[in-house]
């Protein structure tokens, strides 16, 4: 495997692809779309779209809001033109009030109605750069009283992609020694618009999806979201190359991705049969069903995730709720998605193979 090239806007697009760039007019920065936002693209259910996404790292004010200078100082081999354009633009965003994330969209999906599910399948993820950044800032993260340390308000670690396809990070500033780790690119933000005319903050996730930071949402996975406004008005962003469950330092290896997405609509009646009444986002991989729980209190998030898992098993497989509860205790892992986004996230890993023998 070779080091990924710099994938500038419009470079190396598949023939005939519907393409959505992350130029300033196609993104929302620091907030998430709401019902009154105009779509930047309209598609039919079942369509695939190639979408460029941008990491916020290197664009923020506490990093100088000059990605070319920031990344060149770190030794990056190139900088994305759309990152430079967004940082230099007058895009409406208030540092310290709005969130940091750049989301591409919204995309109107024809035929999506309130009460349906929008299923967003991640068909492919392609790194746009051979590097990323992990930052701790703003007194957040799992240890806000302890990190950043040394008087820094923000501490950013530059990480690279090696020719072996693994992430590489120095052991200490100035060190020649590196730790390597597996890369599993995914989108931290996948969501649908909320009702009304007020854009929600980009940091806390919710029923609309948003900043879920579920690292299982790699290529081949699907996120099912309750449609909250007609047309769904879907969006994606917060691209990662890697993240551990918990994302304890506020961010993980944040890095820009090009993704191919498929948008499908599941009518309400079919959705209830397949998944029950979804209280929030539900992820799905080839092997797993992944219900979620979201709450500022981690204990409540776990409880909500267990309730969602029980309801899913009852609807999809006809399990008695008491037996479903027992099965989850015996056979299902409950993982912390993240603890750094104000609203904490928990997701369950229910193995489809455990039910494959059922008619």
C-alpha positions in Angstrom: 0.0 0.0 0.0 1.3 3.5 -0.9 0.8 6.8 0.9 -2.5 8.4 -0.2 -2.2 11.3 -2.6 -3.7 14.8 -2.0 -7.3 14.5 -3.4 -8.3 18.1 -4.4 -11.9 19.1 -5.2 -12.9 17.4 -8.4 -9.8 15.2 -8.7 -10.1 11.6 -9.9 -13.9 11.5 -9.8 -15.6 8.3 -11.0 -17.2 8.6 -14.5 -20.8 9.7 -14.3 -20.8 10.2 -10.5 -23.1 12.7 -8.9 -20.6 14.8 -7.0 -21.0 17.2 -4.0 -17.9 19.2 -3.2 -17.2 20.8 0.2 -16.8 24.4 -1.1 -18.1 27.2 1.2 -21.5 27.3 -0.5 -22.1 23.6 0.1 -21.2 23.4 3.8 -22.6 24.4 7.2 -19.8 25.2 9.7 -20.4 24.9 13.5 -24.1 24.1 13.2 -26.3 21.5 11.6 -29.0 21.9 9.0 -32.6 22.6 10.0 -35.9 22.5 8.0 -35.5 26.0 6.6 -32.1 25.3 5.0 -32.1 25.1 1.2 -30.8 21.8 -0.1 -27.5 22.0 -2.0 -28.4 18.8 -3.9 -31.6 16.9 -4.7 -31.5 13.1 -5.3 -33.9 10.2 -5.6 -34.1 7.4 -3.1 -31.6 4.8 -4.1 -29.1 7.3 -5.6 -25.4 7.3 -4.9 -23.5 10.5 -4.3 -19.7 11.1 -4.1 -19.2 13.7 -1.3 -16.1 15.5 -0.3 -15.8 16.2 3.5 -13.5 18.5 5.4 -11.9 18.1 8.8 -12.1 21.2 11.0 -8.5 20.6 12.3 -6.2 23.3 11.0 -9.1 25.6 10.2 -10.0 26.8 13.7 -9.1 30.1 15.2 -7.0 28.6 18.0 -4.8 27.0 15.3 -4.5 30.3 13.4 -7.4 29.8 10.9 -4.8 29.3 8.2 -4.6 25.7 7.2 -1.9 26.2 4.6 0.4 27.7 7.3 -0.7 25.2 9.9 -0.1 22.1 7.9 3.0 23.2 6.1 4.6 24.0 9.5 3.8 20.4 10.5 5.5 19.1 7.3 2.4 18.1 5.4 3.1 17.3 1.7 0.1 19.4 0.5 -3.1 21.2 1.7 -6.6 20.9 0.4 -7.8 23.9 -1.6 -11.4 23.7 -0.2 -9.9 23.9 3.4 -8.0 27.0 2.4 -11.1 28.6 0.8 -13.4 27.9 3.7 -10.9 29.3 6.3 -10.5 32.4 4.2 -14.2 32.9 3.6 -16.7 34.9 5.7 -18.8 31.8 6.3 -21.1 32.6 9.3 -19.7 31.0 12.4 -18.8 32.4 15.9 -15.7 30.8 17.5 -16.4 29.7 21.0 -20.2 29.7 20.5 -20.7 27.5 17.5 -19.2 24.1 17.1 -16.0 23.3 15.2 -17.4 20.8 12.6 -17.8 21.3 8.9 -20.8 19.4 7.4 -21.4 19.0 3.7 -25.1 19.3 2.7 -28.0 19.3 3.1 -29.1 16.8 0.5 -32.9 16.5 -0.2 -34.0 12.9 -0.8 -37.2 12.9 -2.8 -39.9 10.8 -1.3 -38.6 10.9 2.2 -41.5 11.8 4.6 -41.7 12.4 8.3 -42.0 9.1 10.0 -40.0 7.2 7.4 -36.4 6.1 7.9 -33.5 7.4 5.9 -30.9 4.8 5.4 -27.5 6.2 4.6 -25.1 3.5 3.4 -21.4 4.2 3.3 -20.3 2.6 0.1 -16.7 3.7 0.0 -14.3 6.0 1.9 -11.2 7.4 0.3 -8.6 9.5 2.2 -8.1 13.0 0.7 -4.8 13.6 2.5 -2.0 11.4 3.9 -2.2 13.0 7.4 -4.5 13.9 10.2 -4.6 15.7 13.6 -5.6 14.7 17.1 -6.4 17.7 19.4 -7.3 18.4 23.0 -8.7 21.8 23.6 -11.2 24.1 25.4 -11.1 22.3 28.8 -13.0 19.3 27.3 -12.2 15.6 26.8 -12.4 12.9 29.4 -9.9 14.6 31.7 -10.7 18.3 31.3 -8.9 19.3 34.5 -5.7 17.6 33.5 -5.4 18.1 29.7 -4.1 20.1 27.8 -1.2 20.4 30.2 1.8 22.6 30.2 -0.2 25.8 29.9 -1.5 25.1 26.4 -5.1 26.0 25.5 -5.0 23.6 22.6 -2.5 20.7 22.0 -2.6 19.3 18.5 -0.7 16.2 17.5 0.1 15.7 13.8 -0.3 12.1 12.6 0.6 10.6 9.2 -0.4 7.6 7.0 2.6 5.3 6.4 3.2 3.3 3.2 1.9 0.3 5.2 -1.5 2.0 5.5 -1.2 2.4 9.2 -1.4 5.6 11.2 1.9 6.9 12.7 2.3 9.2 15.6 5.5 10.3 17.4 5.9 9.2 21.0 6.8 12.8 22.2 7.5 16.2 20.7 10.8 16.0 18.7 11.0 12.2 19.1 12.1 10.1 16.2 10.2 7.1 17.6 6.7 6.4 16.5 3.7 4.4 17.5 1.6 2.8 14.7 -2.1 2.0 14.7 -4.8 0.7 12.5 -6.8 3.1 10.3 -10.5 2.6 9.9 -11.9 5.7 8.1 -15.5 6.8 9.0 -17.7 9.8 9.3 -18.2 11.1 12.8 -21.3 13.1 11.7 -24.2 11.7 9.7 -27.6 13.2 10.2 -30.9 14.6 9.1 -32.3 18.1 9.5 -34.3 19.0 12.6 -37.8 20.7 12.4 -38.1 24.5 12.7 -35.8 27.3 11.8 -33.0 27.0 14.3 -29.8 25.1 13.4 -28.6 22.9 16.2 -25.1 23.1 17.6 -22.8 20.7 15.8 -21.3 19.1 18.9 -24.1 17.2 20.8 -25.7 14.2 18.9 -29.4 13.4 19.2 -32.4 11.8 17.5 -31.3 13.6 14.3 -28.0 11.8 14.4 -25.3 14.4 14.0 -22.0 14.0 15.9 -22.4 10.3 16.8 -18.8 9.4 16.5 -19.6 5.7 16.1 -16.4 4.1 14.7 -18.3 1.1 13.2 -19.7 3.4 10.5 -16.9 2.4 8.0 -17.4 1.4 4.4 -20.2 -1.2 4.1 -22.1 0.1 7.1 -25.5 1.9 7.1 -27.0 4.4 9.5 -30.8 4.4 9.8 -32.2 7.8 10.9 -35.8 8.8 11.7 -36.9 11.4 9.1 -37.8 14.5 10.9 -38.6 16.8 8.0 -39.9 16.0 4.5 -37.0 15.4 2.2 -34.8 14.4 5.1 -32.1 17.1 4.3 -29.2 14.8 5.0 -25.6 15.9 5.7 -22.3 14.3 6.6 -19.0 15.6 8.1 -16.4 15.2 10.9 -14.3 12.7 8.9 -11.9 10.5 10.8 -9.1 8.1 9.8 -9.2 6.4 13.2 -10.9 6.6 16.6 -11.0 4.4 19.7 -14.3 3.9 21.5 -14.6 6.8 23.9 -12.6 9.4 21.9 -11.2 10.5 25.3 -9.0 13.4 24.1 -11.9 15.3 22.5 -10.9 14.4 19.0 -9.4 11.4 17.3 -7.4 11.2 14.1 -9.4 13.8 12.2 -8.7 13.9 8.5 -10.6 14.7 5.3 -12.4 12.0 3.4 -14.1 11.5 0.1 -17.1 9.2 0.6 -19.6 7.5 -1.7 -23.0 7.3 -0.1 -26.3 5.7 -1.0 -29.5 7.2 0.2 -32.5 4.9 0.7 -35.9 5.6 2.2 -37.7 2.9 4.3 -41.4 3.7 4.5 -42.8 3.9 8.0 -44.7 0.6 8.0 -41.6 -1.4 6.8 -39.4 0.5 9.2 -41.5 -0.4 12.2 -41.6 -4.1 11.2 -37.8 -4.2 10.7 -36.6 -2.1 13.6 -39.6 -1.1 15.8 -40.3 2.5 16.8 -36.8 4.0 16.7 -36.2 6.5 19.4 -32.9 7.4 17.8 -30.2 6.5 15.3 -29.6 2.8 14.5 -26.4 1.7 12.8 -26.0 -1.6 10.9 -23.0 -3.4 9.6 -22.7 -6.7 7.7 -22.5 -8.6 11.0 -24.1 -6.3 13.6 -27.2 -4.4 14.5 -26.1 -1.3 16.5 -28.8 0.5 18.5 -27.7 3.6 20.3 -28.3 5.6 23.6 -27.6 9.3 24.0 -27.7 11.4 27.1 -25.5 13.9 29.0 -25.4 11.3 31.8 -23.5 8.2 30.7 -25.6 6.0 33.0 -28.8 7.2 31.3 -27.2 6.8 27.9 -26.5 3.1 28.7 -30.0 2.6 30.0 -31.5 4.2 26.8 -29.2 2.0 24.7 -30.4 -1.2 26.5 -34.1 -0.1 26.1 -33.4 0.5 22.3 -31.8 -2.9 22.0 -34.7 -4.7 23.8 -37.2 -2.9 21.6 -35.2 -3.8 18.4 -35.1 -7.5 19.3 -38.8 -7.6 20.1 -39.7 -6.0 16.8 -37.3 -7.7 14.5 -37.2 -11.2 16.0 -40.4 -11.4 18.1 -38.4 -11.9 21.3 -40.1 -11.6 24.7 -38.7 -8.5 26.3 -37.6 -10.4 29.4 -35.7 -12.9 27.2 -34.3 -10.1 25.1 -32.9 -8.4 28.3 -31.3 -11.7 29.3 -29.8 -12.3 25.9 -28.3 -8.9 25.8 -26.6 -9.5 29.2 -25.2 -12.9 28.0 -24.2 -12.1 24.5 -24.0 -8.3 23.6 -21.2 -5.8 24.1 -22.2 -2.3 25.0 -19.5 0.2 24.0 -19.0 3.8 24.8 -19.1 5.7 21.4 -17.7 8.9 22.9 -17.6 10.9 26.2 -16.6 14.3 24.8 -19.6 15.7 22.9 -21.6 17.1 25.8 -24.2 14.3 25.1 -22.5 11.0 25.7 -23.0 8.1 23.4 -23.3 4.3 23.9 -23.9 1.7 21.2 -24.6 -2.0 21.4 -23.2 -4.8 19.1 -25.9 -7.3 18.5 -24.6 -10.2 16.3 -26.9 -11.0 13.4 -25.4 -14.5 13.3 -27.1 -15.3 16.6 -30.5 -15.1 14.8 -29.5 -16.4 11.4 -31.2 -19.8 12.0 -34.6 -18.2 12.6 -37.2 -18.4 9.8 
